[in-house]
Amino acid sequence: MSYTGGRSVGGAGRGSEEPPRVPSPRIVKYFEGKVLNDKLLDEEAERVAGQLRGVASSQLRRFYEDVLSLSRRLALEAERSGNAARQQAFARLRPEFKMLKAKAVYTYGRADNKSKRDFQPLMQFFVDHVAAVKSVEDFDAFCKHFQAVVAFHKFLGDSRGR
């Protein structure tokens, strides 16, 4: 399995004695040795897409567009500075990548209580991956994984009928 650990969100409802908290990240392994973990592009991506069925395709695409934008900017910076500087370029873009976690938490927080259970897997997904992506190679692997998740999500359809 590619994900391990984590805890669920506690105290998400109003009137709860415990304040809401962001879940702990679970461990994500992008590589087996130096080879991309192919389960992330197949079984794991399909499993995650199934968990995200409560999220509208358009909402998931907004997150994916943010990732694609970062990927394009990384490619542009690497072209300008040479591929050897790709890691440095990623280091400059990493704070923006980390904002995906904040955006997912915000999306969860805006959801009504009935919809929160639909958005919890999305929040957990970004908590896990923002913690796991430490290098440009990790980012590239994450991009492929997220692309596969979006593709499976489109195939499975979202439960909202959009």
C-alpha positions as CSV (number, residue, x, y, z in Angstrom):
1,M,0.0,0.0,0.0
2,S,1.2,3.5,-0.7
3,Y,-0.5,5.4,2.1
4,T,0.0,4.7,5.8
5,G,-0.9,6.3,9.1
6,G,-3.0,9.4,9.5
7,R,-6.0,10.4,11.7
8,S,-9.4,11.6,10.8
9,V,-10.7,15.2,11.3
10,G,-12.1,15.8,14.7
11,G,-14.7,18.2,16.0
12,A,-15.8,19.4,12.6
13,G,-19.3,20.4,13.6
14,R,-20.5,23.6,15.2
15,G,-21.1,23.3,18.9
16,S,-18.4,20.6,19.2
17,E,-16.2,20.9,22.3
18,E,-13.1,20.0,20.3
19,P,-12.1,22.5,17.6
20,P,-11.6,21.2,14.1
21,R,-8.1,20.2,13.2
22,V,-6.3,19.3,10.1
23,P,-5.6,15.6,9.8
24,S,-2.1,14.3,10.2
25,P,-0.3,13.3,6.9
26,R,0.0,9.7,6.0
27,I,3.2,8.4,4.5
28,V,3.2,8.4,0.7
29,K,5.9,6.4,-1.1
30,Y,6.4,7.7,-4.7
31,F,9.4,5.4,-5.5
32,E,10.4,1.8,-4.9
33,G,14.1,2.3,-4.9
34,K,14.6,4.7,-7.9
35,V,11.6,3.5,-9.8
36,L,8.2,5.2,-9.7
37,N,5.7,3.2,-7.7
38,D,3.4,2.1,-10.5
39,K,0.5,1.4,-8.1
40,L,0.2,5.2,-7.7
41,L,-0.8,5.4,-11.3
42,D,-3.2,2.4,-11.2
43,E,-4.7,0.8,-8.2
44,E,-4.0,3.6,-5.8
45,A,-5.2,6.3,-8.2
46,E,-8.5,4.4,-8.8
47,R,-9.0,3.9,-5.0
48,V,-8.5,7.6,-4.3
49,A,-10.8,8.6,-7.2
50,G,-13.5,6.4,-5.7
51,Q,-13.1,8.2,-2.4
52,L,-13.4,11.5,-4.2
53,R,-16.7,10.7,-5.9
54,G,-18.5,13.2,-3.6
55,V,-16.3,16.0,-5.1
56,A,-17.6,17.6,-8.3
57,S,-15.3,17.0,-11.3
58,S,-15.1,20.8,-11.8
59,Q,-13.8,21.2,-8.3
60,L,-11.2,18.5,-8.6
61,R,-10.2,20.1,-12.0
62,R,-9.6,23.4,-10.3
63,F,-7.0,21.8,-8.0
64,Y,-5.5,19.9,-11.0
65,E,-5.2,23.2,-12.9
66,D,-3.3,24.7,-10.0
67,V,-0.9,21.7,-10.2
68,L,-0.5,22.0,-14.0
69,S,0.2,25.7,-13.7
70,L,3.0,24.9,-11.2
71,S,4.3,22.2,-13.5
72,R,4.4,24.6,-16.5
73,R,6.1,27.3,-14.4
74,L,8.7,24.7,-13.3
75,A,9.3,23.7,-16.9
76,L,9.7,27.4,-17.9
77,E,12.2,28.1,-15.1
78,A,14.2,25.0,-16.0
79,E,14.3,26.1,-19.7
80,R,15.6,29.5,-18.7
81,S,18.1,28.3,-16.1
82,G,19.0,24.8,-17.5
83,N,17.7,21.5,-16.2
84,A,20.4,21.4,-13.6
85,A,18.6,24.2,-11.8
86,R,15.3,22.4,-11.8
87,Q,15.6,21.5,-8.1
88,Q,16.3,25.1,-7.2
89,A,13.3,26.2,-9.3
90,F,11.1,23.7,-7.5
91,A,12.4,25.0,-4.2
92,R,11.2,28.5,-5.2
93,L,7.7,27.1,-6.3
94,R,7.3,24.8,-3.3
95,P,5.6,27.4,-1.1
96,E,2.9,27.7,-3.8
97,F,2.6,23.9,-3.9
98,K,2.1,23.9,-0.2
99,M,-0.8,26.3,-0.6
100,L,-2.8,23.4,-2.1
101,K,-3.2,22.0,1.4
102,A,-4.6,25.4,2.6
103,K,-6.9,25.5,-0.4
104,A,-8.2,22.0,0.4
105,V,-8.7,22.8,4.1
106,Y,-10.6,26.0,3.1
107,T,-12.8,24.0,0.7
108,Y,-13.5,21.5,3.5
109,G,-14.3,24.4,5.9
110,R,-16.7,26.1,3.5
111,A,-18.7,22.9,2.9
112,D,-22.0,22.5,4.8
113,N,-22.0,19.8,7.4
114,K,-23.7,17.3,5.1
115,S,-21.0,17.8,2.4
116,K,-18.0,17.7,4.8
117,R,-17.7,13.9,4.5
118,D,-17.4,14.3,0.7
119,F,-14.5,16.8,1.1
120,Q,-12.6,15.0,3.9
121,P,-10.8,12.6,1.4
122,L,-9.8,15.6,-0.7
123,M,-8.3,17.4,2.3
124,Q,-6.5,14.2,3.4
125,F,-5.1,13.7,-0.1
126,F,-3.5,17.2,-0.2
127,V,-2.3,16.9,3.5
128,D,-0.6,13.6,2.6
129,H,1.0,14.8,-0.7
130,V,2.1,18.3,0.4
131,A,3.9,16.6,3.3
132,A,5.4,13.9,1.0
133,V,6.7,16.1,-1.9
134,K,10.2,17.2,-0.9
135,S,12.0,17.2,-4.3
136,V,11.4,17.9,-7.9
137,E,11.3,14.2,-8.6
138,D,8.6,13.8,-5.9
139,F,6.6,16.6,-7.5
140,D,6.9,14.9,-10.9
141,A,5.6,11.7,-9.4
142,F,2.8,13.5,-7.6
143,C,1.8,15.1,-10.9
144,K,1.5,11.7,-12.6
145,H,-0.4,10.3,-9.6
146,F,-2.9,13.2,-9.6
147,Q,-3.4,13.0,-13.3
148,A,-4.3,9.4,-12.9
149,V,-6.7,10.2,-10.0
150,V,-8.4,12.9,-12.2
151,A,-8.7,10.4,-15.1
152,F,-10.2,7.7,-12.9
153,H,-12.5,10.2,-11.2
154,K,-13.8,11.2,-14.7
155,F,-14.3,7.5,-15.6
156,L,-16.1,6.7,-12.3
157,G,-18.1,9.9,-12.4
158,D,-18.8,12.0,-9.4
159,S,-21.8,11.2,-7.2
160,R,-23.2,14.7,-7.8
161,G,-23.9,13.9,-11.4
162,R,-21.7,16.7,-12.8
